């Protein structure tokens, strides 16, 4: 079984930066990708970014050029560096493991989330 724990969320002003971390414990399968998703109040959970076992990355259009996903299997850590944050980025951010996809329903393992709040 895989356990995922996010950290690094917080309150920042517009234009600021945060780096979220996801610690992976238990057995993980490198056939699968790691992804970041977010959910704002009253909205559906949406794709943010994902990284494949080979290092290929996908990004939601609204974060492309601002966010960078990375993974370090030797440290069992996944990161997303978030720059030039905007109020629309405010959400609970979740780490997940599953097939390399933009679809949240395809991911099997999920963390509990970390809150990111961006003030204007």
matplotlib code that plots the C-alpha trace (Angstrom):
import matplotlib.pyplot as plt

x = [0.0, 1.1, 0.7, 1.1, 1.5, 1.6, 3.3, 4.4, 1.1, 0.4, -0.7, 1.1, 0.4, -0.2, 3.0, 4.6, 5.9, 5.5, 6.9, 4.7, 6.2, 4.7, 6.3, 5.7, 5.8, 5.1, 5.7, 5.4, 5.2, 7.3, 5.0, 2.7, 2.9, 2.6, 0.2, -0.9, -4.6, -6.5, -10.0, -11.4, -14.6, -17.7, -15.7, -14.7, -11.2, -9.1, -5.8, -2.7, 0.3, 1.6, 5.0, 5.7, 8.2, 10.4, 10.2, 7.6, 5.4, 1.8, 0.4, -3.0, -2.9, -3.6, -0.4, 1.9, 5.0, 4.4, 4.4, 7.1, 6.7, 9.6, 10.2, 13.0, 12.5, 15.7, 14.1, 10.6, 9.5, 7.4, 7.4, 5.6, 7.3, 4.6, 5.7, 3.8, 0.8, -2.6, -5.7, -7.3, -4.7, -6.3, -7.3, -6.5, -3.7, -3.5, -0.8, -1.8, -0.4, -1.8, -1.6, 0.0, -3.2, -5.0, -8.1, -8.4, -10.6, -7.7, -5.5, -5.6, -3.7, -4.2, -2.8, -4.9, -4.2, -2.5, -4.1, -2.7, -4.2, -3.2, -4.3, -4.7]
y = [0.0, 3.5, 6.5, 10.1, 13.1, 16.7, 19.7, 23.2, 25.0, 28.4, 31.9, 34.1, 37.3, 37.4, 37.0, 35.0, 31.4, 28.2, 24.7, 21.8, 18.5, 15.0, 12.3, 8.7, 5.8, 2.1, 0.3, 2.4, 1.2, 3.1, 2.0, 4.7, 8.5, 11.0, 13.9, 17.1, 18.1, 20.9, 21.6, 25.0, 25.4, 24.5, 23.2, 19.8, 18.4, 19.4, 18.4, 20.6, 18.6, 15.1, 13.5, 10.1, 7.4, 8.8, 12.4, 13.6, 16.2, 17.5, 20.8, 22.4, 25.3, 27.9, 26.9, 26.2, 28.3, 29.0, 25.6, 22.9, 19.3, 17.1, 13.8, 12.2, 8.4, 8.0, 10.3, 9.2, 12.8, 14.6, 18.4, 21.2, 24.6, 27.2, 30.7, 33.9, 32.6, 34.1, 34.2, 31.7, 29.2, 29.2, 25.6, 22.5, 20.7, 16.9, 14.5, 11.3, 8.2, 6.5, 6.2, 9.1, 11.1, 14.4, 12.5, 12.4, 9.3, 7.2, 7.8, 5.3, 6.7, 10.2, 12.4, 14.4, 17.7, 21.0, 24.4, 27.1, 30.5, 33.4, 36.9, 39.8]
z = [0.0, -0.8, 1.5, 0.3, 2.6, 1.2, 2.9, 2.0, 1.6, 3.1, 2.6, 0.0, -1.9, -5.6, -7.5, -4.7, -4.8, -2.9, -3.3, -2.3, -1.4, -1.4, 0.7, -0.6, 1.8, 1.4, -1.9, -5.0, -8.6, -11.1, -13.9, -12.6, -12.6, -9.8, -10.1, -8.5, -8.3, -6.6, -5.4, -4.6, -2.6, -4.6, -7.5, -8.8, -8.3, -11.2, -12.8, -12.1, -13.3, -13.6, -14.2, -15.8, -14.8, -17.6, -16.5, -19.1, -17.6, -18.3, -17.1, -17.0, -19.4, -16.6, -14.7, -17.7, -17.4, -13.8, -12.1, -12.4, -11.3, -10.3, -8.7, -6.9, -6.5, -4.4, -1.8, -2.4, -2.9, -5.5, -5.8, -7.5, -7.6, -8.0, -9.1, -9.9, -7.9, -8.6, -6.4, -8.8, -7.6, -4.2, -3.4, -1.5, -3.4, -3.5, -4.4, -6.2, -7.9, -10.9, -14.7, -16.5, -17.1, -16.6, -15.3, -11.5, -11.5, -12.9, -9.9, -7.1, -4.2, -2.7, 0.0, 2.5, 0.8, 1.7, 1.6, -0.7, -0.3, -2.6, -1.6, -4.0]

ax = plt.figure().add_subplot(projection="3d")
ax.plot(x, y, z, "-o")
ax.set_aspect("equal")
plt.show()
